[in-house]
Amino acid sequence: MRNKVVVITGASSGIGLALALQALDEGVFVAVCARNCSALLHTYSHFIDAGQLMVMSVDVSKEIACKQFIEAIKTKWGYIDVLINNAGISMRSLLEDTDIKVLEELMNINFWGTVYCTKYALESIKAQKGVIVGISSIAGYRGLPGRSGYSASKFAMQGFLESLRTELLYSGAHVMWVSPGFTASNIRNVSRMGDGSVQGETPLEESKLMSAATCAALIYKAIHKRKRVLIIGALGKLTVWLNKLLPAIADKMVYNHFKKEPGSPLK
């Protein structure tokens, strides 16, 4: 990866932050973005002066912001080798209790953010025979109760990336997505409630989940091997296969699992 240019969206915390730090430690040129610029500058302060890092405040739900981000990277380094579409938010609310604006926000960030950044980085990645990555979820294979907008956005992301992978089949460029299981990150803390407010706390014991650093290492290994798909975690793999083979049983299993969550919205 040395001398490669890696672009990571949503890199202020969680998996995005772990991906960026591991790449920087390997001597990779890294461009990161998030909406909270002050958090980015604080997190990456000791890398900025080395010329190895570019930091930019970007709301990936805005097309022009994504275009300006990608253009700034190409102006600075001339090319892009790897784009990791990691920016995303989740939700926790039954559809009947959810404002439609919440679903729109999830689609705009999780799906359209991936589309915008990929579209404007595509020419450079094709020229470099590079890799486009989407950080998806098990929710991209199996609709999860209380996460209808999140699941919809990840299904859409995977369909978009699969189409693009087929378009680029003989180009030398590669497209893949990663579906982590439950990983310690900030995504549940900033999940949207039905009225659009931030959840502010996680229903899971984060200390018992896979670390973001371990997840990032597995992602880079998959990028090196140019895997089509990486599903991380035994429970995630079981859910995906059970949903294909025995969908009615998967319905009940998933319902019961999420009903047991502290504060579950399921009745």
N, C-alpha and C positions, 0 to 999 in steps of 0.2 A: 504493500500500500504506500510505501514511501514515494514522495513526489506526486501522489495522486491528489486530486481535489475532490473532497467529499462535502456534500451539502446536506444539512440536517435541519428540518423544520421542527418547531416545538421543542427546543433544546434547553429550556431553562430549568428543567427538573426531570426526574424519572428516567425512563429509557433513553430519551433524547439526550439528556445530560451525560448519561453513562456512555452512550455511543460516541459523543463528542470527545469526552476525556480519554477514552481508549484510543481513538484515532490520533489525538494530539500527542499522546505518549509514544505513539509509533512514528512520529515525524510526518504525519499527513497534514496537508493543507486543508483546513476545515472552515466552512462558512456555516454559521448558525443563525437562527432567527427565532423570535417569539414576540408576543405582543408586549410583554413587560421588558422594556429595554434596560431599565435600571437593575433588574434582577440578573439579566444577562451580563451586564458590565461588571457587576459585583462578583458573579460566579467565575467569570473567565478573566478577571483583571490581570493575573500574572502571565497570561498567554498573549495578550493583545500586542504588547510592544515587540514581541519576537517576530512578527510578520507572518506567522504561521496561521493566524486566525482572523476571520472577518466576522464582525457582529453587527446585526441589523435588526431594528424593530420592524416587524412585519405582522400584519393581520392577514393570514392566508385566506380568509374568506373574501378578500378584496382582490380582484384580478389585477388591477394596476399595481398594487403593492407587491404581488408575486412576480410580476414582470420586471419591476424595478430591482427586486432582490436578485433575480437570476442575471439580469443585465449587469448589475454591479459586480457580481462574481466573475463574469466573463471579462469585464473590463480590468479587474484586478489581476486575475491569473490566466485568462485567455481561454480556459476550457473547464469542463466539468466531467469527472469520471464516474461519480456515484451520487445519485440523489436518493435520500432517504426521507420519504414522506411520513413523518412521525406526528406532526401536530394533530391534536384531536381532543375532544371532550366527550363525556358520557352523560347519562341521565339516570334518574331513579324515580319513576312515577308511572302509574297506570295511564293508558291512553285517555280514558274518560276524565282523568283529573289533570290532563296536560294541555297547556296553552299551545296552539299550533305554532307559535313563534319559536318555541323551544325546539320543535322538530326541524324547523327551517334553519335555526342556528347550527344544529348538529350537522345537517346536510351541507351547509355552507362551509363549515370548517373541515369536517372529516372527509367529505367527498369532493366538493369543489376546490378546496385547498390543494388536494392531490392533483386534480385535473389541471389547475392553473400552473402550478410549479412544474409539473411534468411536461405540459405543452411547451413552455418557454425554455426548458432545459433540453428538450428532445433532440434538437439539431446537434448540439454539442456532444451529447451522450452517444448519439449515433456515430459521429465522427471519431470519438474516442473508443468506440466499441465497449461502452461502459455498462453500468447497471442502474436500473430504476427499481426502487424498493418501496413497497407500501407496508406500513406497520398496521396490520388489521387486528383481528381478534377472533376468538371462537364464535363471537356474536356475528361474524361474517359468514358462518356456516349454519348457524342454528339461532333462530330468533329467540331472544331471551325476554321473559316477562318483566315488565317495568323498565325495559330498555328498548322499546320499539324503534325510536328514532336512531339510537346508537346502532342497533342491528341493521336497520335499513341503510344507514350510511356506509357500514362496512360491507354489506352485500353489494352495494353500488360500487364501492372502491374495487372490490375483487373482480366484478364483472368488467369494469373499465380496464383494469390491469391485464386481465386475461385476454381481452380483445387486442390490447396493444401488444402483448407478447406475441400473439399470432401474427400481427401485422409486421413485427420486427424479426420474424423467425429466421430469415436468411440475411439479416443486416449485420450480424456480429454483436449487436447490442442485446442485453438481456433484461427481462422484466420478471419480478418475483414479488411475493408478499409473505409476510410473517404473521402468524397468529399465536401470540403468547397466551398462556393460561393466566391465572391470577399472579401478577407480579407486583412487588412493592413499588408504588409510584404515587404521584400526586393526582392521578386522574380521578379517583373516587372522591377526593376532597373537593375538587372543583366541579363535580358533576352537577347538572342542573336538576332542580326539583320541578314539579309540574307548573309552578308559576314563574319559572325562569330564575329563581333565586339559587344561590350556590349552596350545595349540600353542606360543605364546611367540615364534614367528618366522614370517616370511612366505616362501613359496617363490618369490615374484615380485620382480622389481627394481622397487620402488615408485617410484623416481625416473623411470622411463620410462612410468609410467601417467598417465592424466588426473588433474589435481589435483582435490581436493575442492571448491575454490573455483570452478573452471570448471564442474564438475558442478552445483554449487548454482545458479550463474547460469542454466544451461540449464533447471533445474527451475523456477525462478521465472518464466522466460519462458513455459514450458508452462502454469504455473498462470494467468498473466495471460491466455493464449489459451484457457484451459479445454480443453486437449487431452484426448482420451480416454486416450491412452497415449503415453508418451515412451520410446523405446528409444535409448540413448546408445551410440555407438561402432559403427564399421563391422563389426567382428568379431561383435558382438552381433546386429546386423541381419542379417548373413549367416547366422548360426546359426539365428535364428528362422525365416527364410524357407526355408532349406535343410531344416530339420526338418519344415516343412509340405509341401514339394514332393517331397523325396527323403529320407525318414526313414532308410532303410537306409544311405545314404551318410553321413548326419549321425551315425549311430551310430559308424561307423568314424572319422570325422573327430574327433568329440568324444573318443573313446577314445584315439586317437593323440595328441591335443593334451595331455590330462591325464597320459598315460603319460610324456611328456617333462618334466614338472615335476620339479624337484629333490626327491628323497625321495618320489616318487609312491608311493602304496599299491598301484597297479596292478601286477600281476605281469608 
